[in-house]
Amino acid sequence: MNPHMRTVWLLAFIASLAVLFFGVWFQVSLAQNWTRPAMLPYGVNNPVLAMQMAKPPWPVEILAPGQNMAEMTRQQYIDFGYIPSYVALFTCIAILQWSSDRRWIAALAPVCVVLILVAAGYDLAENRAILGVTEQHNPAAWASIRPHSLVKWACAFLVVLLQSPFYLTVQGLSTFPRLLARILGLAATLAGLLGFLSSITGNEKGLGIATLPLLVSMLAMPPFLWLGSTGGIGVASTRER
C-alpha cells in the first residue's frame, strides 16, 4: 500500500471516530436534559427525528416539558460538528471506493461525494429551520423542516447504499477483517435501502428503523478502517492509482 492510500485509510478511521463521538454526544445530552412527553408523534422513538419529520399540526407539545426547547437547540449545535465529520468519513470511503478494480464500484465514488455534499447542505438548512422554531420562536419555520430533512436523509442513505458494494467485494482478508467487512456491507445495504425508500415515501417509522442497521455499520467502521490504515487489510479487489 502506498503512503497516499494509507493516509486515506487513516483519515477515514479518524473521521469514523469523530462520527461516533458526536453520535454519543447526541444521546448523552438527550439522556441528561430531555423530558420525555407522554408520546412522540409518527411512531418514532427519537425526539430529534420526530422534530425533523414535523408536519401539520405541528408537534409543539414535544418541546413543552422541562428544558426540551433548550435541548432541541443544543442538538442542532452538536449537529454542526457532526456534519463535517460524516462528510469527511463518506468522502474518504469514496476515495477508497474509487480504487476498486471493479469499474462499476469505482464509478459510484464521485456520485457518493456529490450526494453527501448535498445531504450536508440540506442538513445545515434543516438545522437553521429547527433553530428558527426553538431560538427565534418563528412558527413559519416549522414548514421548512421536513422537506429539508427528507432530502438530507434520502441523499445520506443513498450514499450508504452505494458504498456497500465496496465492503462486500473487498477480498484477501483474514477472518476478523472479512467479518467486519461483511457486517459493514450487509448493514449498509439494509440501512441504505430501507432508509432511502422511507425517505422518498415519507415513512417516518421506516426511517427510525433504518437507523438501527446504520448504527451497526458505524460501530463496525472504526476497527475495519484501522486495520486498513495499518495494512491489515489485503485489498485484493482494489488497486492503487
C-alpha positions as CSV (number, residue, x, y, z in Angstrom):
1,M,0.0,0.0,0.0
2,N,1.4,3.4,-1.0
3,P,1.6,6.2,1.6
4,H,-1.3,8.1,-0.1
5,M,-3.8,5.3,0.3
6,R,-2.6,4.5,3.9
7,T,-3.3,8.2,4.7
8,V,-6.8,7.9,3.3
9,W,-7.5,4.8,5.4
10,L,-6.2,6.7,8.5
11,L,-8.2,9.8,7.8
12,A,-11.3,7.7,7.3
13,F,-10.6,6.0,10.7
14,I,-10.2,9.4,12.4
15,A,-13.5,10.6,10.8
16,S,-15.3,7.4,11.9
17,L,-14.2,8.1,15.5
18,A,-15.5,11.7,15.2
19,V,-18.8,10.4,13.9
20,L,-19.1,8.1,16.9
21,F,-18.1,10.8,19.3
22,F,-20.8,13.2,18.1
23,G,-23.3,10.3,18.0
24,V,-22.6,9.5,21.6
25,W,-22.8,13.2,22.5
26,F,-26.3,13.4,20.9
27,Q,-27.5,10.5,23.1
28,V,-25.8,11.6,26.3
29,S,-27.2,15.1,26.0
30,L,-30.7,13.8,25.4
31,A,-30.5,11.4,28.3
32,Q,-29.4,14.2,30.7
33,N,-31.7,17.0,29.5
34,W,-34.7,15.7,27.7
35,T,-38.0,15.2,29.4
36,R,-40.0,12.7,27.5
37,P,-43.5,13.8,26.7
38,A,-46.5,11.4,27.0
39,M,-46.0,10.3,23.4
40,L,-43.8,11.1,20.4
41,P,-45.6,11.5,17.1
42,Y,-45.3,9.5,13.9
43,G,-44.4,6.2,15.7
44,V,-40.7,7.1,16.2
45,N,-38.7,6.8,19.4
46,N,-36.2,9.6,18.8
47,P,-37.3,13.2,19.6
48,V,-34.9,14.7,17.1
49,L,-36.3,12.5,14.3
50,A,-39.8,13.4,15.4
51,M,-38.8,17.1,15.1
52,Q,-37.3,16.6,11.7
53,M,-40.4,14.8,10.4
54,A,-42.8,17.5,11.7
55,K,-46.0,18.1,9.7
56,P,-49.2,19.9,10.4
57,P,-50.5,20.0,13.1
58,W,-47.0,20.9,14.3
59,P,-45.9,18.7,17.3
60,V,-45.3,21.7,19.6
61,E,-46.1,19.5,22.6
62,I,-42.8,17.7,22.4
63,L,-40.9,20.9,23.2
64,A,-43.1,21.9,26.1
65,P,-41.9,19.7,29.0
66,G,-38.9,20.7,31.1
67,Q,-35.9,22.0,29.2
68,N,-36.9,20.4,25.9
69,M,-36.8,23.6,23.9
70,A,-33.2,24.3,25.0
71,E,-32.2,20.7,24.5
72,M,-33.5,20.6,20.9
73,T,-31.5,23.8,20.3
74,R,-28.4,22.1,21.8
75,Q,-28.9,19.1,19.5
76,Q,-28.6,21.3,16.4
77,Y,-25.4,22.8,17.6
78,I,-23.9,19.4,18.2
79,D,-25.0,18.6,14.7
80,F,-22.9,21.4,13.4
81,G,-19.9,19.3,14.4
82,Y,-21.4,16.0,13.3
83,I,-22.0,17.3,9.7
84,P,-18.3,17.8,8.7
85,S,-17.4,14.5,10.4
86,Y,-19.7,12.4,8.3
87,V,-18.8,14.4,5.1
88,A,-15.2,13.6,5.8
89,L,-15.9,9.9,6.5
90,F,-18.0,9.2,3.4
91,T,-15.7,11.2,1.2
92,C,-12.7,9.1,2.4
93,I,-14.7,5.9,1.8
94,A,-15.5,7.2,-1.7
95,I,-11.8,7.7,-2.4
96,L,-11.1,4.1,-1.2
97,Q,-14.1,3.0,-3.4
98,W,-12.5,4.8,-6.4
99,S,-9.5,2.5,-6.1
100,S,-11.7,-0.6,-6.7
101,D,-10.7,-2.9,-9.5
102,R,-14.4,-3.3,-10.3
103,R,-15.2,-0.3,-12.5
104,W,-18.9,-0.1,-11.6
105,I,-18.0,0.2,-7.9
106,A,-15.3,2.8,-8.7
107,A,-17.8,4.8,-10.8
108,L,-20.1,5.2,-7.8
109,A,-17.5,7.1,-5.8
110,P,-17.9,10.5,-7.4
111,V,-21.7,10.1,-7.2
112,C,-21.3,9.5,-3.5
113,V,-19.2,12.6,-3.0
114,V,-21.8,14.8,-4.7
115,L,-24.7,13.2,-2.7
116,I,-23.0,13.5,0.7
117,L,-22.3,17.2,0.0
118,V,-26.0,17.7,-1.0
119,A,-27.0,15.9,2.2
120,A,-24.8,18.2,4.3
121,G,-26.2,21.3,2.6
122,Y,-29.8,20.2,3.4
123,D,-28.7,19.2,6.9
124,L,-27.5,22.7,7.6
125,A,-30.7,24.1,6.2
126,E,-32.7,21.7,8.4
127,N,-30.7,22.9,11.5
128,R,-31.4,26.5,10.7
129,A,-35.1,25.8,10.3
130,I,-35.3,24.0,13.6
131,L,-33.4,26.8,15.3
132,G,-35.9,29.2,13.8
133,V,-38.5,27.4,15.9
134,T,-36.5,26.8,19.1
135,E,-34.4,30.0,19.2
136,Q,-36.3,32.6,17.2
137,H,-39.8,31.2,18.0
138,N,-40.9,31.7,14.5
139,P,-44.0,29.5,13.7
140,A,-43.4,29.8,10.0
141,A,-40.1,27.9,10.3
142,W,-41.9,24.6,11.1
143,A,-42.9,24.3,7.4
144,S,-39.4,24.1,6.1
145,I,-38.0,21.4,8.5
146,R,-39.5,18.3,7.0
147,P,-38.7,19.0,3.3
148,H,-35.0,19.6,4.1
149,S,-34.9,16.6,6.4
150,L,-36.3,14.2,3.8
151,V,-33.8,15.3,1.1
152,K,-31.0,15.0,3.6
153,W,-32.0,11.5,4.6
154,A,-32.6,10.4,1.1
155,C,-29.1,11.5,-0.1
156,A,-27.3,10.2,3.0
157,F,-29.0,6.8,2.9
158,L,-28.3,6.6,-0.9
159,V,-24.6,7.2,-0.2
160,V,-24.7,4.4,2.4
161,L,-26.3,2.1,-0.1
162,L,-24.0,2.9,-3.0
163,Q,-20.9,2.4,-0.8
164,S,-22.0,-1.0,0.5
165,P,-20.6,-2.9,-2.6
166,F,-17.1,-1.7,-1.6
167,Y,-17.3,-3.6,1.7
168,L,-18.9,-6.7,0.2
169,T,-16.2,-7.1,-2.5
170,V,-13.0,-6.5,-0.5
171,Q,-11.1,-9.7,-0.7
172,G,-7.8,-11.3,0.6
173,L,-8.8,-10.7,4.2
174,S,-8.1,-12.7,7.3
175,T,-11.1,-13.9,9.3
176,F,-11.7,-10.8,11.5
177,P,-11.4,-8.1,8.8
178,R,-13.5,-10.2,6.5
179,L,-16.2,-10.5,9.1
180,L,-16.1,-6.7,9.7
181,A,-16.3,-6.0,6.0
182,R,-19.3,-8.3,5.6
183,I,-21.1,-6.9,8.6
184,L,-20.5,-3.4,7.2
185,G,-21.7,-4.4,3.8
186,L,-24.8,-6.1,4.9
187,A,-25.8,-3.4,7.5
188,A,-25.1,-0.7,4.9
189,T,-27.2,-2.4,2.3
190,L,-30.1,-2.9,4.7
191,A,-29.9,0.6,6.2
192,G,-29.4,2.3,2.8
193,L,-32.2,0.5,1.0
194,L,-34.8,0.9,3.8
195,G,-33.7,4.5,4.7
196,F,-33.8,5.7,1.1
197,L,-37.2,4.1,0.3
198,S,-38.6,5.5,3.6
199,S,-37.2,9.0,2.8
200,I,-38.7,9.2,-0.7
201,T,-42.1,7.9,0.6
202,G,-42.1,10.0,3.8
203,N,-42.3,6.9,6.0
204,E,-41.2,8.2,9.4
205,K,-41.2,4.9,11.2
206,G,-39.2,3.3,8.4
207,L,-36.5,6.0,8.8
208,G,-36.4,5.2,12.5
209,I,-35.9,1.5,11.8
210,A,-33.2,2.2,9.2
211,T,-31.1,4.0,11.8
212,L,-30.6,0.7,13.7
213,P,-28.5,-1.2,11.0
214,L,-26.9,2.2,10.3
215,L,-25.7,2.2,13.9
216,V,-24.3,-1.3,13.5
217,S,-22.3,-0.2,10.4
218,M,-21.0,2.9,12.3
219,L,-19.8,0.7,15.2
220,A,-18.0,-1.7,12.8
221,M,-16.4,1.1,10.8
222,P,-13.6,2.2,13.1
223,P,-11.9,-1.3,13.6
224,F,-12.3,-2.0,9.9
225,L,-10.7,1.3,8.9
226,W,-8.0,1.0,11.5
227,L,-7.0,-2.4,10.1
228,G,-6.9,-0.8,6.6
229,S,-4.7,2.1,7.8
230,T,-2.2,-0.4,9.4
231,G,-2.0,-2.5,6.3
232,G,-4.1,-5.2,8.0
233,I,-6.4,-5.5,5.0
234,G,-5.0,-7.1,1.9
235,V,-7.3,-5.5,-0.6
236,A,-7.0,-8.0,-3.5
237,S,-10.1,-6.4,-5.0
238,T,-8.7,-2.9,-5.0
239,R,-5.8,-1.3,-6.8
240,E,-3.7,1.8,-6.0
241,R,-3.9,4.5,-8.6
